Amino acid sequence: MSNKMWGGRFSERPDEIMEEINVSIDVDRHLFAQDIAASKAHAAMLASQGIITASDAKNIGKGLDTILSEIGKGGFTFKRALEDIHMNVESRLSELIGPAAGRLHTARSRNDQVATDFRLYVRDVLDETDAALAAFQAALVNRALEHAATVMPGFTHLQTAQPVTFGHHLLAYVEMAARDRGRFQDARKRLNESPLGAAALAGTSFPIDRHATAKELGFDRPMANSLDAVSDRDFVLETLSAASICAVHMSRLAEEIVIWTSPLVGMIRLSDKFTTGSSIMPQKRNPDAAELVRAKTGRVIGALNGLLIVMKGLPLAYQKDMQEDKQGAMEGFAALSLAIRAMTGMVRDLEPDEAKMKAAAGEGYSTATDLADWLVRTLKMPFRDAHHVTGRIVAKAAEGGLALHELPLKEMQAIEPKITKDVLGVLSVESSVKSRTSFGGTAPKNVAAQAKAWVKRLEKE
Ligand code: ARG
């Protein structure tokens, strides 16, 4: 038997391989709730426009509710022969309510249906991601408040650069997450237009009300061009782009956690809840969650690349290639969601080793810039000269295997006679961070104020 949804002009059923390559139900079954919501809105609109009768619309609505609960309870059999979610739902509807089911597809096509369903789905993803990022920010902000004055080494080139505070470092990720959220919120605004009623590609001759279905489904307005409505997947690409950037942020913090937890560094300890052991080496505490966050980033970026490649060069309007838009995207979104939640968990319970952090912060002549700044401030030296003098002092200290504050004053004065003992006041890591009071700097009082401002901002949302 040929396909009962579109088989009128066919006499043979599809080859098994045809069915295999064509079927999408394993993926688009995840759109069932959106598909049913869109169908309900469409049916109600058809009735209010006098295109179908109120009693047909009522039966369609009731039937769709039944299907929703059947699927919800796991009592629905998805049939591969029915290709996709749209035809699975419609076919079940016709079993439930008979011929009225066939009226639901008036003035629409699977092309506008799938575009609508996927927009609704991605909109939910955007909202869930925003909430997950808000929780991630809250976790970071709480730890930043606690560690506004905890000194750690700041790095450039992964070489000790200048002391910073752990709170400051954590707040850097709060800012990144805020921009990520901004990108997702922007994407949501552009996504939130309804393709429903674009039909196959050209619109329809029926007097439909696209504004009504748009409103019913929470869209801001119907999409203005029927060809565009069924043809573009830029809303997925844009969301995956924002997701990729966000995943890169997660991955950078994950990588830092991997470095910080290495016994070579030992600046933080992850909780047992976010650590795994080794089956052979009993001593091991592996940061698997952080490593997997790092790896999940590849999944997200891969999903973006995959869909960009599917979409490039497709002529308007709908092409079956576009059926391949969902699987990678859904997997990418799931990977990001897990990554954010895992990072949130790790941040909540990681324990910094404050003594180690402070010691590490003082290593590698990290307060050399403070010494140079002191020469500029106190002796009115040009910064370039101060940089040179400080370099010579560092070399001298290094020669003796001493830290800067351990180098006898006499030795410093041999290099620059005007140096006084006051200089010792700027060489500790605490005085270094305390002095960084410029806007956005790492001074503990800045960090505490920033963290408090974030607490308020997150509470207000
Ligand atoms: N399963 C299809 C997809 O996901 C639905 C649209 C099919 N439309 C068509 N004319 N074959 O893209």
Residues whose N, C-alpha, C, O or C-beta is under 5 A from the ligand:
A	BS01	LIG	S24 D84 R110 N111 V114 M322 Q323
